[in-house]
Amino acid sequence: MKKLGFLLTVFALVFAFNANAQEQSGAAITFKEKSIDFGDITQGDKVEHTFQLTNSGSAPLIISNVAATCGCTVPSWPKEPIAPGKTSEIKVSFNSAGKMGKQNSVVRIYSNAAEPIEKVSLISNVLPKTK
């Protein structure tokens, strides 16, 4: 009888865990890459990269905001929901005017995904202009 009680308890826990896991499923972002390194660039150069993302979840992905760490980095992102299994792009540009040395421009992506804040970055080493 104790074995039957134990088995019923285990079954109930497994069932509850599965139900909870299904409730938590939703949108999820998967990036092709999360950073790009441009290497050496000259001060004043503008570089850009398009980050490809996929909604690897089971609900539409809604990106509510994309914010950069400084005004030198400008993102653009899709305003419409991204269906499960579909891909989209976030385009990020970096203006190195007034910058010197190693730069890591971080962009935060805010969405309804299970992980609500994701980050991508543009990395570069800004060298002085040559005359």
C-alpha positions in Angstrom: 0.0 0.0 0.0 2.9 2.4 0.7 4.3 1.7 -2.8 0.9 2.6 -4.3 0.8 5.9 -2.3 4.4 6.7 -3.3 3.7 6.0 -7.0 0.5 8.2 -6.9 2.5 11.0 -5.2 5.2 10.8 -7.8 2.6 10.7 -10.6 0.9 13.8 -9.2 4.2 15.7 -8.9 5.2 14.8 -12.5 1.7 15.9 -13.8 1.9 19.2 -11.9 5.4 19.9 -13.2 4.4 19.2 -16.8 1.3 21.5 -16.4 3.5 24.2 -14.9 6.1 23.9 -17.7 3.4 24.2 -20.4 2.0 27.3 -18.7 5.5 28.9 -18.8 6.1 28.2 -22.5 5.7 31.2 -24.7 7.9 33.4 -26.9 11.7 32.8 -26.9 14.5 34.6 -28.7 17.4 32.8 -30.3 20.1 34.9 -32.0 22.4 33.7 -34.8 25.1 35.6 -32.9 25.1 37.9 -29.9 28.1 40.0 -30.7 30.2 41.1 -33.7 33.7 42.4 -33.5 34.7 44.9 -36.2 38.3 44.9 -35.1 40.2 48.2 -35.8 38.2 51.1 -37.2 39.2 54.7 -37.7 37.7 57.4 -35.5 34.6 58.8 -37.3 33.8 55.5 -39.1 30.3 54.3 -38.9 29.7 50.5 -38.8 26.6 48.5 -38.7 25.4 44.9 -38.3 22.1 43.2 -38.6 21.5 40.6 -35.9 19.2 37.8 -37.0 16.8 36.3 -34.5 14.3 33.5 -34.4 11.3 33.2 -32.2 12.0 29.7 -31.0 9.0 29.7 -28.6 5.4 28.7 -29.0 3.8 32.2 -28.8 4.2 35.4 -30.8 7.3 37.4 -29.8 6.7 41.1 -29.2 9.7 43.3 -28.9 8.6 46.3 -26.9 11.9 48.3 -26.9 15.5 48.1 -27.9 17.9 50.5 -26.0 21.5 51.3 -26.6 24.1 52.2 -23.9 24.9 55.5 -25.6 23.7 57.9 -28.4 26.6 56.6 -30.6 24.7 53.3 -31.1 21.3 53.3 -32.9 19.1 50.2 -33.1 16.1 49.5 -35.3 13.8 46.6 -34.7 10.6 45.0 -35.9 7.4 46.6 -34.4 5.1 43.8 -35.4 4.8 40.4 -33.6 7.1 37.6 -34.8 5.3 34.3 -35.1 6.7 31.1 -33.6 9.4 29.7 -35.8 9.8 32.9 -37.8 12.9 35.0 -38.1 13.4 38.8 -38.0 16.3 41.3 -37.7 17.6 44.0 -35.4 19.8 46.4 -37.2 22.4 48.3 -35.1 24.7 51.0 -36.2 27.7 52.5 -34.3 29.2 55.9 -35.0 32.8 56.1 -33.7 33.1 59.9 -33.9 34.6 61.2 -30.6 35.4 57.6 -29.4 38.9 56.1 -28.9 40.2 52.7 -27.9 38.2 49.5 -27.2 34.5 50.0 -27.6 31.7 47.6 -26.6 28.3 49.0 -27.5 25.7 47.0 -25.7 22.1 46.9 -26.9 19.3 45.6 -24.7 16.2 43.9 -26.2 13.1 44.1 -24.1 10.3 41.6 -25.0 7.6 39.2 -23.8 10.0 36.3 -24.1 10.7 33.9 -21.2 14.0 35.8 -20.8 12.6 39.3 -21.0 15.9 41.1 -21.5 18.5 40.0 -24.0 21.7 41.7 -25.0 23.7 42.0 -28.2 26.9 44.0 -28.8 29.1 45.7 -31.3 32.8 45.5 -30.5 35.5 47.6 -32.1 38.9 49.2 -31.4 38.8 52.9 -32.5 42.1 54.2 -33.8 42.9 57.9 -34.3 42.4 59.5 -37.8 45.5 59.6 -39.9 46.2 62.9 -41.7 
